[in-house]
Amino acid sequence: MLQRLTHCLTNRLKFLPLAAAIAMAGGCAATVDNTMPNASLAPQASLTNTYWKLTQLDGATVTMAPEQEREVRITLSDDGKVTGFTGCNRVMGGYTVAGTALRFTQLAGTRMACPPPLMQLESAVLANLNSVTGYQLDGEKLILLKDGAPVARFESVYLK
């Protein structure tokens, strides 16, 4: 029995230096200074294939009303299509982009009736989308422009 116990302990002690090295490496990694953000790790949203949530419209902050089931959003696909939700109805259509010039085309949507505040929001969103002539990306923010002036601001949303 004693011989078997000695054999077992000897085999386990062979791996002690490896375990100590792994533990020390983990301890050293934990001492890395995380106070300086690494810019290369910061997400940079792309114009296309990003879920863009509306945050401002004509300079006013947009928040979800209690009766609102979904947030106002758009997504531009690589194939020139735009889809989204305008506060009351789904919207779909096309877009063209050349450099920082952006135009939405052939926008159409479902036609459900909603409470007046949501219908007003939807009308304003559609009017602004139809007036867009350009865009600007700023990290995780998308700014839609009309003749160089901001008309709508969006932020990227990452789904988990």
N, C-alpha and C positions, 0 to 999 in steps of 0.2 A: 504494500500500500504506500509506504513512504517513497519507494522508488518511483511509483507511478505519479505521485504528487510532485516530486522533484522534476520529473520529465515534463509534466504539464506546465510548471512555473518557468522552466527553462525555455520552452517553446514560446510562452507569452512574453517573456522578457526580451526575446529577439526583436520584437516589434516595438518595444518601448522607444528606442531612438526615433523611429519613423513617426510614431504618434506624437512625440515631443516636437519634432520638426513641423508637423502639420499644425499643431496647436500654436507654436511660435509664429508661424507664417500667418495664421488667422489673427493672432494678436497684433502683429505688425500692420496688417491690412486695416485693422480697426483704428489705428492711430493716424491714418491719412487725414490731412486737414480738409474737411468738407466745407469750410466757410467760403471758399472761392468757387463759384459755380463754373463748371466746365462748359464753355460756349459750344463746343462741338457736340455735347450731349443735349443741348436745348432743342426741343422740337421746332421744326420749321415747317409750317403748314404749306401745302401746295394749293394753287388755285383750283385744280381739279381733284376729284375723288376725296374731297374733304367735306365733312358735315359742317356747314356754316350756320351758326345760330345768330339771329338778329339781336343786337344790343342797343342800337340807336337808329332812329329814323328822323330825318330832318332836324338833327341836333337834340332831339328828346330821347331820353332813356326809355327803352321798351322792356316792360316786365310782363309776365304772364298774369292775366286777369283770373279771378277765381273760376269763372265760367269757361275759361279756355282750357281745352284738353291737351293741346300740344303747343310747343313753342314754334315761332315763325323761323323758318330755316330754308336753306337752299343747298343743293349739291350739284356741281357741274361735273359731268363725266368727260372722259377723254374723247368721246365720239361727238362732241358738240351739242349734247343734250343737257338741259337743266330740269331738275325736279325739285319739289319742295312743298312747303305748307305756308300759306299766307295769313293765317289767323283764323280762318273759317273753312277754307277749301284747299284742296291739293292744287298745285300748279305744275305745269310741264311746258316745255318748249325747247327752243334752241338758243345757241349763243355763238357769236364769232369773237375771236380774240386775235389781235395782231400787236405784239409788243405789250404796251400797257393800255391799248384801246380795247374796249369791251362793249359789246352790244347784245342785248337779249332780243330774240326774234320769235315770232309766232307763239307768244305766250297764251296758254289756254288753261282752264281749270274747271273743276267740278262746280256745281251751282247750288249748293245747299244754303239755306237761309240760316243766319245766326243772329244773336242779340246785336242791337245797334252798335255798341262799342267795337265789337269784333268785325262787323261789316265795314266800319270806318277805318279800322286798322288795315283790313285787307285791301280796301280801295287805295289807301296811301301807299302800301307796300307795292301793289301792282303799278301804280302811277310812277313810283320811283324806279322800279325795275325797268319800265318802258323808257325812262328818260336817261338811263345810264349810258355814258360815253367812254368811261375808262375805269380803271381800278388801281389800287395800290395794296401790296402785301407788306405787312409789318410784323414779322414773326408769326404769331398766332392770330393776327387780326387781318381782316379783309375790309377795305374801305372802298365802297362803290362811289364813283365820281360822276358828276354831270358838269361838263365843261370845266373840269379841274376842281370843282367844289364838292365836298363830301355830301352825299345824300343819304347814305346808309352805312352802318358799321356792323360787322359781324365778328364773331370769335369762333375759332375752331373747337369742335367737341370731339373727344375721343371716346368711343364706345368700348366698354369693358366686356 
